[in-house]
Amino acid sequence: MIYMDNAATSFPKPEAVYQAVDHFNRNLGGSPGRGSHQATLRAGAILLECRELLARLFNVKDAAQIAFTANITDAINIGLKGILRPGDHIITTSMEHNAVARPLHALSRLGVEWTAIPCRADGSLNPDHIVPAIKANTRMICMLHASNLTGTILPIEEVGLIARRHDLTFMVDSAQTAGVLPIDVEAAHIDILTFTGHKGLLGPQGTGGIYVDPRLELRLLREGGTGSASELLEQPATMPDRLESGTPNTPGIAGLAAGVEFILATGIDNIRRHEQELTDILCRELRNISGLTLYGPGDSQRMTAVVSFNIGGMDCGEVSLRLDQEYGIISRSGMHCAPLAHKTIGTAAIGACRISPGCFTSVSDIHTVIEAVREIART
């Protein structure tokens, strides 16, 4: 099997990730914050370590401002619904994933006004188009860092500065970039950063989190046991307990910590350079295949390792199925949970086939994929 679906879930993971999850399940146990025995203290130490590693990766000054969530969709819902009220206005881009679009669709029915700034056909955004959309009731700008459809990198630093100048909350969806591109919450003026553990951070599924600037207080989506201030019926006011009701996925977080450690040790710039090399080969060679349409920037300087295409006269699902069944290549086809992005690039009616290599993909793997696509396009 040649795995080319890292934009959905990274695979394989570093060996240390598997070992960390297994070690916790076999040898540690314990629920963090629930009691004072050695098992719970060890579990709590795992959460603390992972928070501190993430804070280092994202340049977060206070690791306690990072709360763990079930996934990034959970984190995005916490951020959006924790800030927005009926009558508020939010600005996004036209490339957003359904993790943002669906909560906003639901909120719009409750009186939240939503403006999606149109992006170009390659998925890129002109940040100058943000300012004219700002109104008296604008409360937040929320945007993805890079597209899961085209890989297009969006200008979060420029937009973050706009948000800061207009006293707006700036929220970023880093599903496709955490662990792949440098993210600095201070430099980009990010007030709320949402991230997933199972993609570029190389951790297990069912892990993710949210960073919240200490100046903000989010309305709660849930309350419950935190292991702290248990004598009170009020939810604790301090982070991260405020957003962490219920027993966390401690084995998963142990694996996530191992994934982040691997990234910090390897160097995010080294990971980025490797993925850029793979992306440039893919784009260059796929562009030369007769009948194939390539979407997005087609330039690794402007995109992550996410390459989408269609072959004229062929259903994208058929292409992906043949890659799997005939060549053992795992890709993804369809709408990618991003209908707004497909509408933006002109593929809403047909979808696309997506290839997304990762940090463990080899150049040889890429050439095998290219040859397979070339053979399918000939038939």
C-alpha positions as CSV (number, residue, x, y, z in Angstrom):
1,M,0.0,0.0,0.0
2,I,1.1,3.5,-0.9
3,Y,-0.7,5.9,1.4
4,M,-1.6,9.3,-0.1
5,D,-4.4,10.5,2.1
6,N,-2.4,12.4,4.8
7,A,-4.7,15.4,4.5
8,A,-7.4,13.2,6.1
9,T,-5.2,11.4,8.6
10,S,-1.4,11.1,8.6
11,F,0.0,7.5,8.2
12,P,2.2,6.0,9.3
13,K,2.9,7.6,12.6
14,P,6.4,7.9,14.2
15,E,7.1,4.7,16.1
16,A,7.2,6.6,19.4
17,V,3.5,7.5,18.9
18,Y,2.5,3.8,18.8
19,Q,4.7,3.1,21.8
20,A,3.4,6.0,23.9
21,V,-0.3,4.9,23.4
22,D,0.5,1.3,24.1
23,H,2.6,2.1,27.2
24,F,-0.2,4.1,28.7
25,N,-2.8,1.5,28.1
26,R,-0.6,-1.4,29.4
27,N,1.3,0.2,32.2
28,L,-0.2,3.5,33.4
29,G,-4.0,3.9,33.4
30,G,-5.5,6.5,35.7
31,S,-7.7,9.5,35.0
32,P,-5.9,12.9,35.2
33,G,-7.1,15.1,38.0
34,R,-9.3,12.4,39.5
35,G,-7.7,11.7,42.9
36,S,-4.1,11.9,44.2
37,H,-2.8,8.4,43.7
38,Q,0.3,7.8,41.5
39,A,-1.7,6.6,38.5
40,T,-3.7,9.8,38.2
41,L,-0.6,11.9,38.8
42,R,1.2,10.2,36.0
43,A,-1.8,10.7,33.7
44,G,-1.9,14.4,34.7
45,A,1.8,14.7,33.9
46,I,1.1,13.4,30.4
47,L,-1.4,16.2,29.7
48,L,0.9,18.8,31.2
49,E,3.8,17.6,29.0
50,C,1.7,17.6,25.8
51,R,0.3,21.1,26.6
52,E,3.9,22.4,27.1
53,L,5.1,20.8,23.8
54,L,2.2,22.4,21.9
55,A,2.8,25.7,23.5
56,R,6.4,25.5,22.3
57,L,5.3,24.6,18.8
58,F,2.7,27.4,18.6
59,N,4.6,30.1,20.6
60,V,1.9,30.1,23.3
61,K,3.1,32.0,26.4
62,D,0.9,30.1,28.9
63,A,0.3,26.4,28.2
64,A,-2.7,26.4,30.5
65,Q,-4.5,28.4,27.8
66,I,-4.5,25.2,25.6
67,A,-7.5,22.9,26.2
68,F,-7.8,19.4,24.7
69,T,-10.8,18.5,22.7
70,A,-12.2,15.4,20.9
71,N,-11.0,16.8,17.6
72,I,-10.7,20.0,15.7
73,T,-14.4,20.1,14.8
74,D,-15.2,20.1,18.5
75,A,-12.6,22.9,19.0
76,I,-14.1,25.0,16.2
77,N,-17.6,24.6,17.6
78,I,-16.3,25.7,21.0
79,G,-14.7,28.8,19.5
80,L,-17.5,29.9,17.2
81,K,-20.4,29.2,19.6
82,G,-18.4,30.5,22.6
83,I,-18.0,34.0,21.0
84,L,-20.8,34.7,18.6
85,R,-24.3,35.9,19.7
86,P,-27.4,36.7,17.6
87,G,-26.8,40.0,15.9
88,D,-23.1,39.5,15.6
89,H,-21.3,39.4,12.2
90,I,-18.5,37.0,11.2
91,I,-16.2,37.0,8.2
92,T,-14.7,33.9,6.7
93,T,-13.3,32.8,3.3
94,S,-15.1,30.9,0.6
95,M,-12.6,28.0,1.1
96,E,-13.8,26.9,4.5
97,H,-14.3,23.3,5.5
98,N,-17.7,22.1,6.7
99,A,-16.2,22.1,10.2
100,V,-16.6,25.9,10.1
101,A,-19.4,26.2,7.5
102,R,-21.9,23.9,9.1
103,P,-21.7,25.5,12.6
104,L,-22.0,28.9,10.9
105,H,-25.0,27.8,8.9
106,A,-26.7,26.7,12.1
107,L,-25.7,30.0,13.9
108,S,-27.0,32.0,10.9
109,R,-30.5,30.6,11.6
110,L,-30.2,32.0,15.1
111,G,-29.4,35.5,14.0
112,V,-25.6,35.5,13.4
113,E,-24.7,37.3,10.1
114,W,-22.1,35.5,8.0
115,T,-20.0,36.9,5.1
116,A,-17.7,34.6,3.1
117,I,-15.1,36.5,1.2
118,P,-14.6,35.0,-2.3
119,C,-11.2,33.5,-3.0
120,R,-9.6,33.2,-6.4
121,A,-10.0,30.1,-8.5
122,D,-6.8,28.7,-7.1
123,G,-8.1,29.0,-3.6
124,S,-5.9,32.1,-2.7
125,L,-7.2,35.1,-0.8
126,N,-6.5,38.8,-1.3
127,P,-6.5,40.1,2.3
128,D,-7.4,43.5,1.1
129,H,-10.9,42.2,0.5
130,I,-11.4,41.7,4.2
131,V,-11.6,45.3,5.3
132,P,-14.5,46.4,3.1
133,A,-16.6,43.6,4.6
134,I,-16.1,44.7,8.2
135,K,-19.2,46.3,9.7
136,A,-20.2,47.9,13.0
137,N,-21.5,44.5,14.3
138,T,-18.5,42.4,13.1
139,R,-17.2,40.3,16.0
140,M,-14.9,37.8,14.5
141,I,-12.8,36.8,11.5
142,C,-12.4,33.0,11.2
143,M,-10.4,31.3,8.5
144,L,-8.5,28.2,7.6
145,H,-4.7,28.4,7.3
146,A,-4.6,26.1,4.2
147,S,-7.2,24.4,2.1
148,N,-7.8,20.6,2.4
149,L,-8.8,20.7,-1.3
150,T,-6.1,22.7,-3.1
151,G,-3.5,23.0,-0.4
152,T,-3.5,26.8,-0.9
153,I,-1.9,28.6,2.0
154,L,-3.9,31.6,3.2
155,P,-2.3,34.8,4.6
156,I,-3.2,34.5,8.3
157,E,-0.5,36.9,9.4
158,E,-1.9,39.7,7.2
159,V,-5.5,38.9,8.2
160,G,-4.6,38.7,11.8
161,L,-3.1,42.2,11.7
162,I,-6.4,43.4,10.1
163,A,-8.4,41.8,12.9
164,R,-6.1,43.3,15.6
165,R,-6.4,46.8,14.1
166,H,-10.2,46.6,14.1
167,D,-10.4,45.0,17.5
168,L,-11.9,41.7,16.2
169,T,-11.4,38.2,17.5
170,F,-9.2,36.2,15.1
171,M,-9.7,32.5,14.9
172,V,-7.7,30.1,12.8
173,D,-8.4,26.5,11.7
174,S,-5.0,24.9,11.4
175,A,-6.2,21.4,10.5
176,Q,-4.0,21.2,7.4
177,T,-1.0,23.2,8.8
178,A,-0.3,22.4,12.4
179,G,3.0,20.4,12.3
180,V,3.5,21.2,8.7
181,L,3.9,25.0,8.6
182,P,5.2,27.3,11.4
183,I,2.4,28.8,13.5
184,D,3.1,31.6,15.9
185,V,0.0,32.9,17.7
186,E,1.8,36.0,18.8
187,A,3.2,37.0,15.4
188,A,-0.1,36.2,13.6
189,H,-2.3,37.9,16.3
190,I,-4.3,34.7,16.7
191,D,-6.9,34.9,19.5
192,I,-8.2,31.4,19.0
193,L,-6.2,28.6,17.4
194,T,-7.9,25.3,16.7
195,F,-5.9,22.2,15.9
196,T,-6.3,18.5,15.3
197,G,-3.9,15.8,16.5
198,H,-4.2,13.2,13.9
199,K,-2.9,15.0,10.8
200,G,0.3,17.0,10.6
201,L,0.9,16.6,14.4
202,L,1.2,12.9,13.8
203,G,-0.9,11.8,16.7
204,P,-3.8,9.4,17.0
205,Q,-7.4,10.1,15.9
206,G,-9.7,11.5,18.6
207,T,-7.2,14.2,19.7
208,G,-7.2,17.9,19.2
209,G,-7.4,21.2,21.0
210,I,-8.0,24.9,21.2
211,Y,-5.8,27.8,22.3
212,V,-7.7,30.7,23.7
213,D,-6.1,34.1,24.4
214,P,-6.4,34.9,28.1
215,R,-8.2,38.1,27.3
216,L,-11.2,36.1,26.0
217,E,-13.9,34.2,28.0
218,L,-15.9,31.8,25.9
219,R,-19.5,30.9,26.6
220,L,-19.5,27.1,27.5
221,L,-20.9,24.4,25.3
222,R,-20.7,21.9,28.1
223,E,-20.1,21.7,31.8
224,G,-19.2,18.7,34.0
225,G,-16.5,17.0,36.0
226,T,-13.0,18.4,35.8
227,G,-11.4,17.0,38.9
228,S,-11.0,20.5,40.2
229,A,-13.3,22.5,42.5
230,S,-15.5,19.5,42.7
231,E,-17.4,20.8,45.7
232,L,-18.9,23.6,43.5
233,L,-21.7,23.3,41.0
234,E,-20.2,26.1,39.0
235,Q,-17.8,25.2,36.2
236,P,-14.2,26.2,37.1
237,A,-13.4,29.6,35.7
238,T,-9.7,28.9,35.0
239,M,-8.2,27.3,31.9
240,P,-7.8,24.6,30.9
241,D,-10.4,23.1,33.2
242,R,-13.1,25.5,32.0
243,L,-13.1,23.8,28.6
244,E,-12.2,20.2,29.6
245,S,-15.2,18.6,31.2
246,G,-15.1,14.8,31.3
247,T,-12.3,12.3,31.2
248,P,-9.8,13.2,28.4
249,N,-8.4,10.8,25.9
250,T,-5.2,10.4,27.9
251,P,-3.8,7.5,25.8
252,G,-4.4,9.5,22.6
253,I,-2.8,12.6,24.2
254,A,0.2,10.5,25.2
255,G,0.6,9.7,21.5
256,L,0.0,13.3,20.5
257,A,2.8,14.4,22.8
258,A,5.1,11.9,21.1
259,G,4.1,13.2,17.7
260,V,4.8,16.8,18.6
261,E,8.2,15.7,20.1
262,F,9.1,14.1,16.8
263,I,8.2,17.3,14.9
264,L,10.3,19.4,17.3
265,A,13.2,17.1,17.1
266,T,13.0,16.7,13.3
267,G,12.5,20.4,12.7
268,I,9.3,21.7,11.1
269,D,11.4,23.4,8.4
270,N,12.9,20.0,7.4
271,I,9.5,18.4,7.2
272,R,8.3,21.3,5.1
273,R,11.2,21.1,2.7
274,H,10.6,17.4,2.2
275,E,6.9,17.9,1.5
276,Q,7.7,20.7,-0.9
277,E,10.0,18.5,-2.9
278,L,7.2,15.9,-3.2
279,T,4.6,18.5,-4.1
280,D,6.7,20.1,-6.8
281,I,7.4,16.7,-8.5
282,L,3.7,15.8,-8.3
283,C,2.5,19.1,-9.8
284,R,5.2,19.2,-12.5
285,E,4.5,15.7,-13.7
286,L,0.7,15.6,-13.4
287,R,0.5,18.9,-15.3
288,N,2.1,17.1,-18.3
289,I,-0.5,14.3,-18.4
290,S,-2.9,14.8,-21.3
291,G,-6.5,15.3,-20.3
292,L,-5.6,16.0,-16.6
293,T,-6.8,19.2,-14.9
294,L,-4.8,20.3,-11.9
295,Y,-6.3,22.6,-9.3
296,G,-4.8,25.0,-6.9
297,P,-1.6,27.1,-7.1
298,G,0.6,24.2,-8.4
299,D,3.6,25.8,-6.6
300,S,4.9,24.3,-3.3
301,Q,5.8,27.8,-2.1
302,R,2.1,28.7,-2.0
303,M,0.6,25.3,-0.9
304,T,0.9,22.4,1.4
305,A,1.3,18.8,0.1
306,V,-2.3,18.5,-1.1
307,V,-2.8,18.1,-4.8
308,S,-6.2,17.7,-6.4
309,F,-7.0,16.9,-10.0
310,N,-9.6,15.4,-12.5
311,I,-9.1,13.4,-15.6
312,G,-11.3,14.5,-18.4
313,G,-14.2,12.1,-19.1
314,M,-13.6,10.1,-15.9
315,D,-15.5,10.3,-12.6
316,C,-13.1,11.2,-9.8
317,G,-14.5,8.3,-7.7
318,E,-13.5,5.9,-10.5
319,V,-10.0,7.3,-10.6
320,S,-9.6,7.0,-6.8
321,L,-11.1,3.4,-6.9
322,R,-8.7,2.3,-9.6
323,L,-5.7,3.8,-7.8
324,D,-6.7,1.7,-4.8
325,Q,-7.7,-1.6,-6.5
326,E,-5.2,-1.7,-9.3
327,Y,-2.2,0.0,-7.8
328,G,-2.6,-0.1,-4.0
329,I,-2.5,3.7,-3.8
330,I,-4.8,5.3,-1.2
331,S,-6.2,8.6,-2.3
332,R,-9.5,10.4,-1.7
333,S,-12.2,11.6,-4.1
334,G,-15.5,13.5,-3.9
335,M,-16.3,16.7,-2.1
336,H,-13.8,16.4,0.8
337,C,-16.3,17.9,3.3
338,A,-15.6,21.3,1.6
339,P,-18.5,22.2,-0.8
340,L,-17.7,25.9,-0.5
341,A,-14.2,25.3,-1.7
342,H,-15.3,23.2,-4.6
343,K,-17.7,25.9,-5.6
344,T,-14.8,28.4,-5.4
345,I,-12.6,26.4,-7.7
346,G,-15.4,25.3,-10.1
347,T,-15.7,21.6,-9.2
348,A,-18.9,21.6,-7.2
349,A,-20.6,19.4,-9.8
350,I,-17.9,16.9,-10.2
351,G,-15.7,16.8,-7.1
352,A,-12.0,15.9,-7.5
353,C,-9.4,13.3,-6.8
354,R,-6.9,14.3,-4.1
355,I,-3.4,13.0,-3.4
356,S,-1.7,14.1,-0.2
357,P,1.7,12.8,0.7
358,G,3.2,13.3,4.1
359,C,6.6,13.5,5.9
360,F,7.1,9.7,5.6
361,T,6.3,9.6,1.8
362,S,9.4,8.9,-0.4
363,V,10.2,10.3,-3.8
364,S,9.9,6.8,-5.1
365,D,6.3,6.6,-3.9
366,I,5.6,9.9,-5.7
367,H,6.9,8.6,-9.0
368,T,4.9,5.4,-8.6
369,V,1.7,7.4,-8.1
370,I,2.5,9.6,-11.1
371,E,2.9,6.6,-13.4
372,A,-0.3,5.1,-12.1
373,V,-2.3,8.2,-12.8
374,R,-0.6,8.4,-16.3
375,E,-1.7,4.9,-17.1
376,I,-5.3,5.5,-15.9
377,A,-5.5,8.7,-18.0
378,R,-4.5,6.7,-21.1
379,T,-7.4,4.3,-20.8
